[in-house]
Amino acid sequence: MAFMDLKDILEDFMPMKQTLKFLIPLTTLALLTACSPRVDYRGKAPEIKDISKIQPKVSTTYDVLAAIGSPTFESTYGPKTWFYIHKKTETMSFFKPNITEKNTIAVTFNYKGIVQKVEDMDPEMQEINPVAHTTPTVGADRTILQQVFSNFGRTAKKTDKK
């Protein structure tokens, strides 16, 4: 068994050196692109120039549809109100999305369909915090297992057949 001299070792290392020249920049590029956030846009963000076309006490529902399009949603009770909601989020790899921009425009109409007001709502007031308490119910407080197994062992009454 012969030992390899230093020249043979260096010659064997040269192709590996060429491969490393290619792999190191490629790995660096892959790591840097993994650090860029993913940006998501949700909803409709009307342009300011389009919103300025809507005039209170003059514009109708048709004018609003022509200027900024159909709303994200409409109110179900109270005065007829159309809401245009926009939200921009950025997500870094597997972390929770970070809201970077949010905006809500509310257009309120009277009963004839004429715009009463156009309101740019405060983003801080858009958060909804649900109430934590539960509604009490009348009746026995039984666990889920008691409810499931409560009918086992019961039999139907036999009726006399004549």
C-alpha positions in Angstrom: 0.0 0.0 0.0 1.6 3.2 -1.1 1.1 6.6 0.5 0.0 9.5 -1.7 2.3 12.4 -1.8 1.2 16.0 -1.4 1.0 16.7 -5.1 -1.5 13.8 -5.6 -3.6 15.1 -2.7 -3.8 18.6 -4.1 -4.7 17.3 -7.6 -7.5 15.4 -6.1 -8.7 18.5 -4.2 -8.9 20.7 -7.3 -12.2 19.5 -8.7 -13.7 20.0 -5.2 -12.4 23.5 -5.2 -14.2 24.3 -8.4 -17.4 22.9 -7.0 -17.1 25.0 -3.9 -16.7 28.1 -6.0 -20.1 27.4 -7.5 -21.9 26.1 -4.3 -20.9 28.9 -1.9 -22.5 31.8 -3.9 -25.6 29.7 -4.7 -26.1 28.8 -1.0 -25.6 32.4 0.0 -28.2 33.6 -2.5 -30.7 30.9 -1.4 -30.3 32.0 2.3 -30.8 35.7 1.5 -33.9 35.1 -0.6 -35.4 33.0 2.3 -35.2 36.1 4.5 -37.4 38.3 2.3 -41.0 38.6 3.5 -44.0 37.4 1.6 -46.4 40.3 1.0 -50.2 39.6 0.8 -52.9 42.1 -0.2 -56.5 41.5 1.0 -59.5 43.5 0.0 -60.0 46.6 -2.1 -58.1 49.8 -1.7 -59.9 52.6 -3.6 -57.7 55.4 -4.9 -58.0 58.8 -3.3 -58.8 60.4 -6.6 -61.7 58.0 -7.1 -63.0 58.6 -3.5 -62.9 62.4 -4.2 -65.5 61.9 -7.0 -68.1 60.8 -4.5 -70.0 63.9 -3.2 -72.2 63.7 -0.1 -75.9 64.7 -0.7 -75.3 64.4 -4.5 -73.8 61.0 -5.5 -76.0 57.9 -5.8 -75.3 54.2 -5.3 -74.6 54.0 -9.1 -72.1 56.8 -8.9 -70.3 55.0 -6.1 -70.2 51.8 -8.0 -68.8 53.6 -11.1 -66.2 55.4 -9.0 -64.8 52.7 -6.7 -66.6 49.5 -7.6 -68.6 47.1 -5.5 -68.0 47.1 -1.7 -66.2 44.5 0.4 -69.5 44.1 2.3 -72.7 45.9 3.1 -74.3 46.6 6.5 -77.1 44.3 7.4 -79.0 46.6 9.7 -79.2 50.3 10.4 -78.5 52.9 7.7 -77.4 51.4 4.4 -73.6 51.5 4.5 -71.0 50.1 2.1 -67.5 49.1 3.5 -64.3 49.0 1.4 -61.7 47.2 3.5 -58.0 46.8 2.6 -55.2 45.1 4.5 -51.6 44.5 3.6 -49.6 41.8 5.6 -46.0 40.7 5.5 -45.0 37.2 6.6 -41.4 36.1 7.3 -41.0 32.4 6.7 -43.2 30.5 9.3 -43.9 33.4 11.7 -47.3 35.0 12.3 -48.2 37.6 9.6 -47.5 41.2 10.5 -50.2 43.8 9.4 -48.3 46.7 7.8 -51.2 48.6 6.4 -55.0 48.6 6.9 -57.7 50.9 5.9 -61.6 51.0 5.9 -63.7 53.4 3.9 -67.4 53.6 4.9 -70.0 55.1 2.5 -73.4 55.7 4.1 -76.6 56.2 2.1 -80.0 57.5 3.0 -83.2 55.5 2.1 -83.3 57.0 -1.4 -79.8 55.7 -2.2 -78.0 59.1 -2.0 -74.6 59.3 -0.2 -74.9 60.9 3.2 -71.2 60.7 4.2 -67.9 59.1 3.2 -65.8 58.2 6.2 -62.2 57.0 6.4 -62.3 54.9 9.6 -59.6 54.9 12.2 -57.4 51.7 11.9 -57.2 51.4 15.6 -61.0 51.2 16.0 -61.2 48.3 13.5 -60.1 45.6 16.0 -62.9 43.6 17.4 -62.4 42.0 20.8 -65.0 39.3 21.4 -66.7 39.0 24.8 -65.4 36.1 26.8 -68.5 35.3 28.9 -71.0 32.6 27.9 -74.8 32.7 27.9 -76.3 30.5 30.7 -78.8 27.9 29.7 -81.8 26.5 31.7 -81.7 22.8 32.5 -79.4 20.2 34.1 -75.7 20.8 34.0 -74.5 17.5 32.5 -71.2 16.6 31.0 -70.9 15.5 27.4 -70.4 11.9 28.4 -73.5 12.0 30.6 -75.5 13.3 27.7 -74.1 10.7 25.3 -74.6 7.7 27.6 -77.9 8.8 29.2 -80.1 6.7 27.0 -78.2 3.4 27.4 -80.2 0.8 29.3 -83.5 2.4 28.7 -86.1 0.3 26.9 -89.3 1.3 25.2 -92.6 0.5 26.9 -94.4 -2.5 25.5 -97.9 -1.8 24.3 -100.7 -4.4 24.4 -101.8 -5.5 21.0 -105.4 -6.7 20.7 
